[in-house]
Amino acid sequence: VLQDGAVVTVSCAEGDEGRIYDGLIETEVTEVKRGVLPEIPVKITMNIGNPQLAFDFCQLPNAGVGLARLEFIINNYIGVHPRAVLEYPNIDADLKRAVESVARGYPSPRAFYEDKLVEGVATIAAAFYPKPVIVRLSDFKSNEYKKLIGGSRYEPDEENPMLGFRGASRYVSEDFGEAFALECAAMKRVREEMGLDNVEIMVPFVRTIAQAKRVIDMMAKFGLQRGVNGLKLIMMCEIPSNAILADQFLEYFDGFSIGSNDMTQLTLGLDRDSGMELLAIDFDERDPAVEFMIERSIDACVKQGKYVGICGQGPSDHPDFARWLVKKGITSISLNPDSVVQTWEFLAKN
């Protein structure tokens, strides 16, 4: 537990979740001159969350964005639970005032929510245009949605949100279907009204084949039909069922983006949110069981001539894991921006 006055080192280089170390940790700063990097047999893309940094990160050598997260935009630019926006003004007085406060200056709270999504995604897509930008639809867990304005009114209490109401399960539910339509409307505007057709859309945490079919049908209904105007739909391959039935899931998508974080936790039976150091020791994307699942997923995509990338933390943390992925035939590796040059040079030498 942090104490007032304690000296700590805070690292934000780990991706979604940072780390805090006791005391001052020695650091090393390496300056890299921008230039042409050696050719390597894989495309290097980036994981991007903050639209404000997109025009800085796009200056790094890259083949596009392998993961653009809607969660950062919703958390930092919107801050309101989508159902509070959609049910306005038929909400209680306190929540109504809170929603009106953040949506001030917009025609409606709904317009505010959609416009902010459009603005954030379009900024990232424009920075990297015409390179592909894979935008993952929202993958908040219930405990994360609860932190938004109005979230506690709409979210269930779950003992393990990591395995609960998230991803595609939300999209196809009656409780969240209209919010899913709102996200789809924003993506449609980015591609069609703004002409940023480099945006590809990724669906996270698809548990079953039936769920995959239903999500794709819903997206088509909301104006995001696979193949129309060159739209590509990618699936996050992050559940063992995705690897086991890879060929069947690929019938509905144009490729996989392997989420090695969730694939590792679900294959090894580890809860990433437990906070237990004993479990953290066992969390390794390079475990043979995890590599088996990943290799099976890559093989299925290669066999069908479809895209297969990876956007988990593993390649950023472990260059040897990135090298293994290249040997197995992965199409692209999406890295945190701070590890792009280092990993690129490692792969060029190995």
C-alpha positions in Angstrom: 0.0 0.0 0.0 1.4 3.4 -0.9 2.1 5.7 1.9 2.3 9.5 1.8 5.9 10.6 1.2 7.0 7.2 0.0 9.6 7.2 -2.9 8.5 5.0 -5.7 9.1 4.5 -9.4 6.1 4.4 -11.7 6.4 2.6 -15.0 3.8 3.1 -17.8 5.7 1.0 -20.3 3.6 -2.2 -19.8 0.6 -1.3 -21.9 -2.9 -1.3 -20.4 -1.7 -1.6 -16.8 1.4 0.1 -15.3 3.6 -1.0 -12.4 4.8 0.7 -9.2 8.2 -0.1 -7.7 9.5 0.7 -4.3 12.3 3.2 -4.3 14.1 4.8 -7.2 14.9 2.4 -10.0 17.8 3.1 -12.3 16.7 3.9 -15.8 18.5 4.0 -19.1 17.6 6.4 -21.9 18.4 5.3 -25.5 18.2 7.8 -28.3 17.4 6.4 -31.7 17.9 8.4 -34.8 14.9 8.2 -37.1 15.7 6.6 -40.4 15.3 3.4 -42.5 15.3 0.3 -40.4 16.4 -3.1 -41.9 13.8 -5.2 -43.7 12.2 -7.9 -41.6 9.7 -10.7 -42.6 6.8 -9.3 -40.6 4.8 -6.1 -40.4 5.2 -4.0 -37.3 2.1 -2.2 -36.2 1.3 -0.3 -33.0 -1.1 -0.4 -30.1 -2.7 3.1 -29.7 -5.1 4.3 -27.1 -4.7 8.1 -26.8 -5.7 9.9 -30.0 -3.7 13.0 -28.9 -0.5 11.0 -29.3 -1.3 9.4 -32.7 0.4 12.1 -34.8 3.6 11.6 -32.7 3.5 7.8 -32.8 2.9 7.7 -36.5 6.4 9.1 -37.0 7.9 5.8 -35.9 8.5 3.1 -38.5 5.2 1.2 -38.7 2.7 -0.6 -41.0 -0.3 0.9 -39.3 -2.2 0.3 -36.1 -2.8 -3.2 -34.9 -5.0 -2.2 -32.0 -6.8 1.1 -31.4 -8.8 0.9 -28.2 -12.2 2.6 -27.8 -11.9 2.3 -24.0 -9.4 5.2 -23.8 -11.8 7.4 -25.7 -14.8 6.4 -23.7 -12.9 6.9 -20.4 -11.2 10.1 -21.1 -13.3 11.9 -23.7 -16.8 10.8 -22.8 -16.9 9.5 -19.2 -20.6 8.5 -19.3 -22.2 5.1 -19.4 -23.8 4.7 -22.8 -27.2 3.6 -21.3 -27.4 6.9 -19.3 -26.9 8.7 -22.6 -29.5 6.6 -24.5 -32.1 6.7 -21.7 -31.8 10.5 -21.3 -33.9 12.4 -20.3 -35.8 9.6 -18.6 -33.3 9.2 -15.8 -33.2 10.4 -12.3 -32.5 14.1 -11.6 -28.9 13.7 -10.3 -27.8 11.6 -13.2 -29.6 13.9 -15.6 -27.6 16.9 -14.3 -24.4 14.9 -14.5 -25.0 13.9 -18.1 -26.1 17.4 -19.1 -22.9 18.8 -17.6 -20.5 16.7 -19.7 -22.6 16.9 -22.9 -23.0 20.7 -22.7 -22.7 22.3 -26.1 -24.0 19.3 -28.1 -27.5 18.8 -29.5 -28.1 15.8 -27.3 -26.1 13.5 -25.0 -26.4 10.8 -27.7 -24.8 13.2 -30.2 -22.1 14.0 -27.7 -21.3 10.3 -27.2 -21.2 9.5 -30.9 -19.3 12.6 -31.9 -16.6 11.9 -29.3 -16.2 8.4 -30.6 -15.9 9.7 -34.2 -13.5 12.4 -33.2 -11.1 10.0 -31.4 -11.1 7.2 -33.9 -10.9 9.6 -36.9 -7.8 11.3 -35.3 -6.0 8.0 -35.1 -7.1 6.9 -38.5 -6.1 10.2 -40.1 -2.6 10.1 -38.5 -1.8 6.7 -40.0 -3.8 7.0 -43.3 -3.7 5.2 -45.6 -2.2 2.4 -43.5 -4.7 0.1 -41.9 -6.0 1.0 -38.5 -7.7 -1.9 -36.6 -10.3 -0.4 -34.2 -11.4 -2.7 -31.4 -15.0 -2.2 -30.3 -15.4 -1.6 -26.6 -14.3 -4.3 -24.3 -15.0 -2.8 -20.8 -15.7 -5.3 -18.1 -18.7 -4.5 -15.7 -16.4 -3.2 -13.0 -14.8 -0.8 -15.5 -18.2 0.4 -16.8 -19.3 1.1 -13.2 -16.6 3.8 -13.0 -18.4 5.9 -15.7 -21.1 8.4 -14.8 -24.3 6.4 -14.2 -22.4 3.1 -14.4 -23.4 1.8 -11.0 -27.1 2.0 -12.0 -26.7 -0.3 -15.0 -23.9 -2.7 -14.3 -24.3 -6.1 -12.5 -22.2 -7.1 -9.5 -19.8 -9.8 -10.8 -17.4 -11.8 -8.7 -15.0 -12.2 -11.7 -15.8 -9.5 -14.4 -12.8 -10.7 -16.5 -14.9 -13.8 -17.3 -18.3 -12.1 -17.2 -20.4 -9.6 -19.2 -17.9 -8.3 -21.8 -17.2 -8.2 -25.5 -19.5 -9.8 -27.9 -21.8 -11.1 -25.1 -22.7 -7.5 -24.4 -23.3 -6.6 -28.0 -25.9 -9.3 -28.5 -27.7 -8.7 -25.3 -31.0 -6.8 -25.0 -29.4 -4.6 -22.3 -26.6 -3.4 -24.4 -27.7 -3.8 -28.0 -28.6 -0.1 -28.5 -25.2 1.0 -27.1 -23.6 -1.4 -29.6 -25.6 0.3 -32.4 -24.2 3.6 -31.2 -20.6 2.4 -31.6 -21.4 1.0 -35.0 -22.9 4.3 -36.1 -19.7 6.1 -35.1 -17.5 3.7 -37.0 -19.8 4.0 -40.1 -19.4 7.8 -40.0 -15.6 7.6 -39.7 -15.4 5.3 -42.7 -18.1 6.7 -45.0 -18.6 10.4 -44.1 -15.0 11.2 -43.3 -13.5 8.9 -46.0 -11.2 7.1 -43.6 -11.7 3.7 -45.2 -8.4 2.5 -43.7 -10.4 1.7 -40.5 -10.9 -2.0 -40.0 -13.2 -3.2 -37.1 -12.3 -5.8 -34.5 -14.8 -7.7 -32.4 -13.5 -8.8 -29.0 -14.2 -11.8 -26.8 -16.4 -13.9 -29.1 -17.2 -17.0 -27.1 -19.2 -19.1 -29.5 -19.8 -19.6 -33.3 -23.4 -18.7 -32.8 -22.3 -15.4 -31.1 -20.0 -14.7 -34.0 -22.8 -15.1 -36.5 -25.2 -12.9 -34.5 -22.7 -10.1 -34.1 -21.8 -10.0 -37.8 -25.5 -9.9 -38.6 -26.1 -7.1 -36.2 -23.2 -5.1 -37.6 -24.6 -5.5 -41.1 -28.0 -4.3 -39.9 -26.2 -1.2 -38.4 -24.5 -0.4 -41.7 -21.2 -2.2 -41.2 -21.4 -5.1 -43.6 -18.3 -7.1 -44.2 -16.8 -6.5 -47.7 -18.9 -3.4 -48.5 -16.7 -0.5 -49.3 -13.7 -2.7 -48.5 -14.7 -3.1 -44.9 -12.7 -5.8 -43.1 -13.9 -7.4 -39.9 -11.3 -8.9 -37.6 -11.9 -11.1 -34.6 -9.9 -11.0 -31.4 -8.7 -14.6 -31.0 -8.3 -14.7 -27.2 -10.3 -17.6 -25.9 -9.3 -21.3 -26.2 -12.6 -21.9 -28.1 -11.4 -19.5 -30.8 -8.2 -21.6 -31.4 -10.0 -24.9 -31.1 -12.6 -23.9 -33.7 -10.5 -21.4 -35.6 -11.6 -22.6 -39.1 -15.3 -22.1 -38.2 -14.8 -18.7 -36.6 -12.9 -17.6 -39.7 -16.0 -18.2 -41.8 -17.3 -14.9 -40.3 -14.2 -12.8 -40.2 -11.4 -11.6 -42.4 -8.7 -12.7 -40.0 -7.6 -12.9 -36.4 -5.8 -10.6 -34.0 -4.5 -12.8 -31.3 -5.0 -11.4 -27.8 -2.2 -13.1 -26.0 -3.1 -11.6 -22.6 -6.5 -13.2 -22.3 -5.4 -16.3 -24.2 -2.8 -16.9 -21.6 -5.1 -16.3 -18.6 -7.8 -18.6 -20.0 -5.5 -21.4 -21.2 -3.5 -21.5 -17.9 -6.5 -20.8 -15.6 -5.0 -17.6 -14.2 -7.0 -14.5 -13.2 -5.1 -11.4 -14.4 -7.1 -9.2 -12.0 -6.3 -11.3 -8.9 -3.3 -9.1 -8.0 -1.6 -12.2 -6.5 2.2 -12.2 -7.1 2.2 -16.0 -6.9 -0.1 -16.1 -10.0 1.9 -13.4 -11.8 5.0 -15.7 -11.8 3.1 -18.3 -13.8 1.7 -15.8 -16.3 3.8 -16.3 -19.4 2.7 -16.2 -23.1 5.6 -18.5 -23.9 4.1 -21.4 -21.9 3.9 -24.4 -24.3 0.1 -24.7 -23.8 -0.4 -21.1 -24.8 2.0 -21.4 -27.7 0.0 -24.4 -28.9 -3.2 -22.3 -29.0 -1.5 -19.4 -30.8 0.2 -21.7 -33.3 -3.1 -23.4 -34.1 -4.7 -20.0 -34.7 -1.9 -18.8 -36.9 -2.0 -22.0 -39.0 -5.8 -21.7 -39.6 -5.4 -18.1 -40.9 -2.4 -19.0 -43.1 -4.2 -22.0 -44.5 -7.1 -19.7 -45.5 -4.9 -16.9 -46.7 -6.3 -14.5 -44.1 -4.7 -11.8 -41.9 -3.3 -12.9 -38.5 -1.7 -10.5 -36.1 -1.0 -10.3 -32.4 -1.8 -7.3 -30.2 -1.1 -8.7 -26.7 1.6 -7.6 -24.3 3.9 -10.6 -25.0 5.9 -9.4 -28.0 6.6 -6.1 -26.4 7.9 -7.7 -23.2 9.7 -10.7 -24.8 11.5 -10.2 -28.1 12.2 -13.9 -28.2 8.5 -14.5 -28.3 8.2 -12.1 -31.2 10.9 -14.1 -33.0 8.9 -17.3 -32.4 5.8 -15.7 -33.8 7.6 -14.7 -37.0 8.9 -18.3 -37.4 5.3 -19.5 -37.1 4.1 -17.3 -40.0 2.3 -14.4 -38.2 1.4 -11.5 -40.5 2.0 -8.6 -38.2 3.0 -7.9 -34.6 1.4 -4.9 -32.9 3.6 -3.4 -30.2 3.5 -0.6 -27.7 5.2 2.4 -29.3 8.1 2.4 -26.9 9.2 -1.0 -28.0 8.8 -0.7 -31.8 12.4 0.1 -32.6 14.0 -2.2 -30.1 11.9 -5.2 -31.2 12.4 -4.3 -34.9 16.2 -4.3 -34.5 16.1 -7.5 -32.5 14.1 -9.3 -35.3 16.5 -7.9 -38.0 19.5 -9.4 -36.2 17.8 -12.7 -35.3 
